Amino acid sequence: MSGVNYVTKETLEQMRSELNVLKTKGRSEIAKAIAEAREKGDLKENAEYDAAKEAQGLHEAKIATLENAIATARIVEADSIDTSRVSILCKVTITNVANKKTVTYQLVSETEADLKAGKISVTSPIGKGLLGKQVGDIAEVIAPNGQIKFKIEDISA
C-alpha cells in the first residue's frame, strides 16, 4: 500500500486493536509453537518447526502491513464529505446502462473494502471510474470483462 490510506475513525481503532492483538497474543502463540517444535528433536528434518517458522514470517509480515496502513492513515469524517462529486466515503447509487440494474456502493479505502457490505475500494476499477463524477454523469469503467457504463443516480454521505 502506498500513499495516503483514508479511513474512518472506527476503522483506525479496529486496525490499532488488531495490531495490538497480533503483537501480544499472536507473537506469544507463535513463540510457543516454535518452542514445542524445537523440543521434538533435529531441526533439519522437523517439518513442524519449519511450519512454525513460516507462520512466524507470515505473522510478522501481517504486522508490518498493518503498521504501514496505520502510519499512512488519514481520518475522514462523514460530515466533511462533499456530496456534489463522488469521493471517498460517499455512498453512490449507480445504474448499469446495459442491464438497468441499480446498486448502491460506499467508496472506502482498500483496508475497509467489503463487497458483501456494499463497500468498494476507491482503487478498484469501479471505484476509480466513479471518483469525481456528479449526479447524471456516465462513468465508463474498464473491467476485466470489458467496458461497463454506469449512470450516477445519487451521491450521499
C-alpha positions, 0 to 999 in steps of 0.5 A: 500500500502506498500513499495516503490510506483514508479511513474512518475513525472506527476503522483506525481503532479496529486496525490499532486493536488488531495490531495490538492483538497480533503483537501480544497474543499472536507473537506469544502463540507463535513463540510457543509453537516454535518452542514445542517444535524445537523440543521434538528433536533435529531441526533439519528434518522437523517439518513442524518447526519449519511450519512454525517458522513460516507462520512466524514470517507470515505473522510478522509480515501481517504486522508490518502491513498493518503498521504501514496502513496505520502510519499512512492513515488519514481520518475522514469524517462523514460530515466533511464529505462533499456530496456534489462529486463522488469521493471517498466515503460517499455512498453512490447509487449507480445504474448499469446502462446495459442491464438497468440494474441499480446498486448502491456502493460506499467508496472506502479505502482498500483496508475497509473494502467489503463487497458483501457490505456494499463497500468498494475500494476507491482503487478498484476499477469501479471505484476509480471510474466513479471518483469525481463524477456528479449526479447524471454523469456516465462513468465508463469503467474498464473491467476485466470483462470489458467496458461497463457504463454506469449512470450516477443516480445519487451521491450521499454521505 
